[in-house]
Amino acid sequence: MANEYHDHEELKLAVDDASLWITLSNSEKRNALTPTMIDSLVDTLIKADRDSSIRAIVITGEGKGFSAGGDLKAMIEDTGMFKGSVEELRQRYMHGIQMIPRTIESLQTPVIAMVNGAAIGAGCDLAMMCDLRIGCEASAFGETFSKLALVPGDGGAYFLIRAVGYAKAMEMILTGDIYRGEQAHHFGLLNFYVEAETLKESTKGLVKRITSNSPVAMGMSKKALRHGYREGLDSHLDLLAAFQGITQRSEDHKEGVKAFLEKRAPQFTGH
């Protein structure tokens, strides 16, 4: 099956030995997550997990960034995954972007995020959903939802706590601060920190170390670790889908997006 992976509209796929490399390819929007990209990513992950020739999956971004998260233009225009009523938004989150954590959490195949640049909002969450993260001085992480009067509706908070602990996760979400390079590594946002010019080769080396192990043992070990951490992911996602629908229709959210695009400080009113 390894030769059956073909590029999608916003996803580039390449097989390297026993690994599948998935590149988010929407660089004009800093690899923002779109419905097309989300569907393609979920389908590709499921296919790769069923492919015995694929023993590791690497997710990275095209160009200088990993992923900017949500598409601000679509947010302000209420289009794409951001259109509709509160209930429509809730349903779209549940059957759209929330399928990414549900899928990654179900995989037996190890998933590595090669964070080549900024991973912001849902992009940060996508990196947290992966089993391991490798990056460099260009890597940057930010839970910036609060700056747009939103919540991490993709379920990222569930994974962020597991990566950095409750206190640091709360700090990241409440402040919306950006954590870069060595600082990100220090706080646990990155498992491995390497020089920028060696990032890809270092990632290949990590993949080789992983794929040299028993895929059966790795799959079962992943299940054992998840079992030890699992505390109601489904109910967490249901709650966040509802919250995201509400916040998506708030005046503060609109103000947050406008302020960001106009490069000014937002004036939130609590409505």
VOTITOR-376453 format. One record per residue (C-alpha): x negated, z, y negated. Coordinates in steps of 0.2 Angstrom, whole numbers, padded with zeros to 4 digits, always signed. Layout:
N
XZY;...
END
This chain:
271
+0000+0000+0000;-0015+0002-0012;-0014-0016-0017;+0004-0015-0022;+0002-0006-0038;+0006-0017-0053;+0006-0013-0072;+0023-0009-0080;+0028-0012-0098;+0021+0004-0104;+0010+0010-0090;-0006+0003-0083;-0010+0006-0065;-0027+0004-0056;-0033+0010-0039;-0050+0016-0037;-0055+0020-0019;-0043+0034-0014;-0036+0037-0031;-0022+0030-0042;-0026+0029-0061;-0011+0029-0072;-0014+0025-0090;+0000+0028-0103;+0000+0012-0113;+0009+0013-0129;-0005+0015-0141;+0003+0008-0156;+0014+0024-0155;+0000+0035-0149;+0006+0034-0131;+0023+0042-0136;+0034+0045-0121;+0049+0033-0120;+0063+0031-0108;+0054+0015-0100;+0038+0025-0099;+0046+0040-0091;+0056+0030-0078;+0040+0020-0073;+0030+0036-0072;+0042+0045-0061;+0044+0030-0050;+0025+0027-0049;+0022+0046-0045;+0034+0046-0031;+0027+0030-0023;+0010+0036-0024;+0014+0052-0016;+0021+0043-0001;+0006+0032+0000;-0006+0039+0013;-0021+0029+0005;-0019+0038-0012;-0026+0055-0011;-0027+0059-0030;-0018+0053-0045;-0026+0053-0063;-0015+0052-0078;-0024+0047-0095;-0019+0038-0111;-0024+0021-0118;-0035+0021-0133;-0041+0037-0142;-0026+0048-0138;-0018+0055-0122;+0000+0056-0129;+0008+0060-0145;+0024+0066-0136;+0041+0061-0143;+0043+0045-0153;+0046+0051-0171;+0054+0035-0177;+0067+0036-0163;+0070+0054-0167;+0074+0050-0185;+0084+0035-0181;+0094+0044-0167;+0089+0030-0155;+0083+0029-0137;+0082+0045-0128;+0087+0054-0144;+0104+0046-0147;+0121+0054-0144;+0130+0070-0145;+0124+0087-0139;+0131+0085-0122;+0124+0067-0120;+0107+0073-0126;+0108+0087-0113;+0112+0075-0099;+0098+0063-0105;+0085+0076-0104;+0090+0082-0087;+0090+0064-0080;+0076+0058-0091;+0061+0067-0096;+0064+0083-0086;+0062+0072-0071;+0043+0072-0074;+0041+0090-0071;+0053+0090-0056;+0043+0076-0049;+0026+0082-0052;+0031+0099-0045;+0036+0091-0029;+0021+0081-0026;+0008+0085-0012;-0005+0073-0020;-0016+0082-0033;-0013+0076-0051;-0027+0077-0064;-0025+0074-0082;-0040+0066-0090;-0036+0071-0108;-0046+0058-0118;-0038+0063-0135;-0024+0072-0143;-0010+0079-0131;+0004+0084-0143;+0021+0091-0140;+0028+0083-0124;+0010+0075-0122;+0003+0093-0121;+0017+0098-0109;+0013+0082-0098;-0005+0088-0097;+0000+0106-0092;+0011+0099-0078;-0004+0092-0070;-0014+0102-0057;-0030+0100-0066;-0036+0095-0083;-0053+0088-0088;-0057+0084-0106;-0070+0083-0120;-0073+0086-0138;-0060+0073-0143;-0046+0083-0132;-0033+0092-0143;-0018+0101-0138;-0003+0107-0148;+0014+0114-0144;+0021+0107-0161;+0040+0108-0157;+0043+0122-0169;+0036+0111-0183;+0050+0099-0180;+0063+0112-0177;+0064+0109-0158;+0060+0117-0142;+0050+0111-0127;+0065+0103-0119;+0054+0094-0106;+0051+0111-0097;+0033+0112-0103;+0034+0131-0107;+0036+0134-0089;+0019+0126-0085;+0010+0132-0101;+0012+0150-0096;+0004+0146-0079;-0011+0138-0088;-0014+0150-0102;-0004+0166-0099;+0011+0173-0108;+0003+0179-0124;-0007+0163-0128;+0008+0152-0123;+0019+0162-0136;+0005+0160-0149;+0004+0141-0146;+0023+0139-0147;+0026+0150-0162;+0012+0143-0173;+0011+0125-0167;-0007+0126-0170;-0019+0113-0162;-0033+0118-0150;-0048+0107-0148;-0062+0104-0137;-0072+0119-0132;-0059+0130-0139;-0046+0122-0128;-0057+0125-0113;-0060+0143-0117;-0041+0146-0117;-0038+0138-0101;-0030+0122-0108;-0044+0112-0099;-0051+0116-0082;-0067+0106-0085;-0076+0102-0102;-0088+0087-0102;-0097+0076-0115;-0085+0062-0121;-0096+0048-0116;-0096+0055-0098;-0078+0059-0097;-0072+0045-0085;-0087+0046-0074;-0085+0065-0073;-0067+0063-0069;-0072+0051-0055;-0084+0064-0048;-0070+0077-0049;-0058+0065-0040;-0072+0062-0026;-0074+0081-0024;-0055+0082-0021;-0052+0067-0011;-0066+0072+0001;-0055+0087+0007;-0041+0086+0019;-0025+0079+0011;-0014+0089+0023;-0023+0105+0018;-0022+0101+0000;-0004+0097+0001;+0001+0113+0010;-0011+0123-0002;-0002+0116-0017;+0015+0121-0009;+0009+0138-0006;+0003+0140-0024;+0019+0133-0031;+0029+0145-0020;+0020+0160-0027;+0024+0155-0045;+0041+0148-0043;+0054+0157-0053;+0069+0147-0056;+0063+0130-0063;+0080+0122-0061;+0089+0136-0072;+0075+0135-0084;+0077+0116-0086;+0096+0117-0088;+0094+0130-0102;+0081+0120-0111;+0092+0104-0109;+0106+0113-0118;+0095+0120-0131;+0087+0103-0135;+0103+0095-0137;+0108+0108-0150;+0091+0108-0159;+0091+0089-0159;+0107+0089-0170;+0101+0102-0182;+0097+0099-0200;+0081+0108-0198;+0075+0095-0185;+0079+0081-0197;+0070+0089-0211;+0055+0093-0199;+0054+0074-0195;+0056+0068-0213;+0043+0081-0219;+0031+0075-0206;+0033+0057-0210;+0032+0060-0229;+0017+0071-0226;+0024+0087-0235;+0028+0104-0230;+0046+0106-0222;+0059+0116-0230;+0069+0123-0216;+0086+0132-0219;+0091+0138-0202;+0105+0125-0200;
END
